[in-house]
Amino acid sequence: MNPISNIWNHPKTSFAGLLIAVVTVAGVFAQQGVTLGTAGTGTVVSLLSAVATVLLGLLARDPAEIASQQVSKLASQQVSKLAGQRVSKPGGGAGRPGVWVLIALLLPLPCIEGCSGTTVAQDIVNWTPSLQTAVATVDSTAALLAPADAPVFSVATAGFDAASNLLVTQAKAYLANPGVGTLAQLQTQVVTFEQQVNAALLAAGKIVNPASQQHALAVLQAVATIVTAILALVQSISSKAAVARMAAESSIKLAAVRPMWNRGQAAAMLAAHYREPAGMAEIQLARAERVAVDAGF
């Protein structure tokens, strides 16, 4: 096989491979702390990764059969590395992953690798209006549950208002002054709230009335999704020692509440917030969950 003529005869496939290589190498550089300089509020590495990702997504829309098949094949290989996770079509069945799956696997949730502390802080603050709305919905939910279930739900969610308000305040404080002290406060508060939400999910899972349980879990899921996204953001800008400390403070692990999670609902929220395809959000969610579990959450 002549590699030069192969590149010439199959330019789209070769270009797709080159873009995948760029994103992969950029990811390795970012993990090793190599930035190649700054670009705006991010780094040159993150900029190259983002540009290559966009071009790869555009290329996947090309009708050329060879290019689309090769990208899908590479995506399938990457998906197989996700332990126990499968990608579903919008209709619910397991489908063949496309290029967005590959792109999502090459990007962490929810920010491209190499994002600055300021960028992450702004992303956290951007989540706060949705968090406050979700908590307000939780506050009004007890009245909609069966009489025997309302007190259980109210007790489990009693601290949500104070915890969410403090998290919002500290997120804004970190954005205004992204220093070690404000980051430490943000780390502590996001773990504190995450544990409250996890405890509430476990309590809701014990509600006997099916209708009450379903309603309670649905509203708690919204809060849990946002808090988990913020936790992932905070984790992305924290040192290994800080992440280890945060994980040690998490007594209720993700594995304990996973059965109460509606992954479709969580992915839909992420897709709407970041304005991305649902499939990409689903895989990003799976990857973020894997990172959190590996860290000890």
C-alpha positions, 0 to 999 in steps of 0.5 A, a space after each residue: 500500500 502506498 501511503 501517499 497515494 492512499 491519502 490522495 485517493 481518500 482525502 476525507 478519511 485522511 483528514 478525519 484521521 488527522 483531526 482525530 489525532 489533533 484532538 487526541 494529542 491535545 487531550 494528552 497535552 492538557 492532561 500533562 499541563 502542556 498549554 503552548 501558551 494562552 489564547 484569550 481566556 483559554 490556552 492554545 491547546 484548548 483552541 486547537 482541540 476546539 477547532 479540530 472538534 468543530 471541523 470533525 463535526 462538519 466533516 461527519 455531515 459530508 455524504 461521502 461514505 468512506 469518511 462517515 464509515 471510518 469516523 463511526 468505526 472509530 467512535 464505536 471503538 471509543 464507546 466500547 471502552 466505556 464500562 457498562 455504558 451504552 449509547 441509545 437512540 432518541 427512541 430508546 434503542 441502542 444505536 450505532 454511535 456517530 461522530 458526536 459520540 466520538 467528539 464527546 468522548 474526546 472532551 470532558 464534561 462540560 468544558 473543553 480540556 485546558 479551560 481556565 479557572 475564570 471560564 469554569 467559574 463563569 460556567 458554574 455561575 451560568 448554572 445557578 439560575 437553573 439551580 435556583 429554579 430547580 430548588 424552588 420546584 422542590 420546595 413546592 413538591 411536598 404539597 403534591 405528594 401523598 399525605 404520608 409521603 410529604 413529611 418524608 420529602 420535606 425533611 429530606 430536602 429541608 436544607 436545600 434552600 440554604 445550601 443552594 443559596 450558599 453555593 450560588 454566593 460562593 460561585 459568584 465569589 470565586 468568579 470575582 476572585 478566583 483564588 485558592 481561598 475562594 476555590 476551597 470554599 466552593 469545593 466544600 460547599 458543592 460537596 456538602 450540597 451534593 451529599 444533601 441531594 444524594 441523601 434526599 434521593 435515597 430517602 425518595 427511593 424509599 417512598 412506597 406510593 409509586 406516584 409520589 416516588 416518581 414525582 419526588 425523584 423527578 424534581 430531585 433529579 433536576 437538582 442532582 444533575 445541576 449539582 453534579 455538573 457543578 461538581 464536575 466543573 469544580 473537580 476540573 480546576 482542583 488539584 489532585 489533593 483537593 479532589 481526594 479531600 472532596 471525595 473523602 468527604 463524600 460518604 454517600 457515593 455515586 454508586 448508591 444513588 445511581 439506581 434513582 437516576 434518570 439518565 435520559 432526563 439528566 442528558 436532556 438537561 445538559 443538552 439544553 444547557 450547553 445547546 448540544 446534541 442529546 447523544 453528545 450530552 449522554 456520553 459526556 454524562 457517562 464520562 463525567 460519571 466515570 471520572 467522578 467514580 474513579 476519583 472516589 465520589 
